[in-house]
Amino acid sequence: MIELGKEKERVLLVGVSTFGQELTESSLDELSELAKTAGAETAGRLIQNREQVHPGTYVGKGKIEEIKDMLWETEATGIVCDDELSPAQMKNLQDELDVKVMDRTLLILDIFAARASTSEGKIQVELAQLKYRQTRLTGFGTALSRLGGGIGTRGPGEKKLEMDRRLIKSRIAQLNRELKEVKRHREVTRGQRKKSRIPVIAIVGYTNAGKSTLLNKLTGADIFAEDKLFATLDPTTRGLRLLSGQEILLTDTVGFIKKLPHHLVEAFKSTLEEAKYADLILHVVDSSNPQMDEQMFTVYETLKNLKVGDKPVITVFNKQDRLDKEQIVRDFQADYTVKLSAKTGEGIPELLETMEAVLREQKIAVECLYDYKDTGKIQLIRKYGELTEEEYREDGIFVRGYVPADIWDKVSLGDSPKSRL
């Protein structure tokens, strides 16, 4: 792992533009923020326009010479490439430049390693790091060979490269077993939530969109929130009582980002799958970011890859307090949209009303006159559904409300004339 936090490193950002200069510029802006989060300072940037990246050195020979000159001029200690480099590209660039060479994936892995605080998060990050390293164990001459440990020296013995591969493979197997146990525990917890019939809302969004700040505002949770990419990494679940009295669970998930490393997606699958089993998706968007539309596309693509496509979505256009003028915002993939500022609290009441309305759509309306002996059924409505009206009359208790579909049989009065749906 490259630990950028120990000393203030100066790095050059290097990108290859294959689709358009503007897209690459915005991607390097984000890469600069990643470097800042990791503890490095951006000394400069270079972009090369090519039909495709150079298979051997990422950029062409002419651009390598430019990088050498810029390294000398800026006194930078390394470069960060905007794409994931192949083992050959990384080795060739290091040979050519004689400085530290990193890529976007390595930078994100470093940030995740620094931010993971729970045992699950640490396991997931280490697993992703080892899978990344496993594909990059390439030999550098005879330096990775060692003599055998037997009597005499009858040959080179086991190469260090082979030993490293074996150790990494063994560690990956151990971490997979640990992660499987964590996943099993998560499934048990999820099953308990399902039995309790408490609706679960998953908060998703691009990194630094304000998910943790919103969760803090809604639930009073004291989750660390900072204006940095991946400020919080470990998922958090908190309870919230809506205006109607109904209890719900809000689950924060790890932020998404463009070119999110495949190893991380695989390692964090059990965490990200919280969205898959939620009753409602709360998509938080940073409406003050110029790349807002691109970020929304990235979030939906990630959800699609996780096979989360059949859930109702409320898109929250956050950070309205940062806008100088009224903004026209749209999300054609969302069922509802709400403008708010998680920081100031503006728009929070509208969000709560919208959440309640969407959850209500997933329930069955109840309008019944119960005998006084059936108060247990009313208690079921109160516990698992939403009780909007309760009137005590001479001939019984009149109730209006909403209940989950699997509760309807337990609270209905069958063909009784007192019951009406």
Sequence and secondary structure as in RCSB ss.txt:
>XXXX:A:sequence
MIELGKEKERVLLVGVSTFGQELTESSLDELSELAKTAGAETAGRLIQNREQVHPGTYVGKGKIEEIKDMLWETE
ATGIVCDDELSPAQMKNLQDELDVKVMDRTLLILDIFAARASTSEGKIQVELAQLKYRQTRLTGFGTALSRLGGG
IGTRGPGEKKLEMDRRLIKSRIAQLNRELKEVKRHREVTRGQRKKSRIPVIAIVGYTNAGKSTLLNKLTGADIFA
EDKLFATLDPTTRGLRLLSGQEILLTDTVGFIKKLPHHLVEAFKSTLEEAKYADLILHVVDSSNPQMDEQMFTVY
ETLKNLKVGDKPVITVFNKQDRLDKEQIVRDFQADYTVKLSAKTGEGIPELLETMEAVLREQKIAVECLYDYKDT
GKIQLIRKYGELTEEEYREDGIFVRGYVPADIWDKVSLGDSPKSRL
>XXXX:A:secstr
   GGGS EEEEEEEEESS HHHHHHHHHHHHHHHHHHTEEEEEEEEEE SS BTTTBS HHHHHHHHHHHHHHT
  EEEESS   HHHHHHHHHHH SEEEEHHHHHHHHHHHH  SHHHHHHHHHHHHHHHHTT    GGGG    SS
SS  S  S HHHHHHHHHHHHHHHHHHHHHHHHHHHHHHHHHHHHHT  EEEEEEBTTSSHHHHHHHHH      
 SSTTS  S EEEEEE TTS EEEEEE   B TT  HHHHHHTHHHHTTTTT SEEEEEEETT TTHHHHHHHHH
HHHHHTT  SS EEEEEE GGG SS      TT SEEEE  TTT TTHHHHHHHHHHHHHHTSEEEEEEE GGGH
HHHHHHHHHSEEEEEEEETTEEEEEEEE GGGHHHH  TT TTEE 
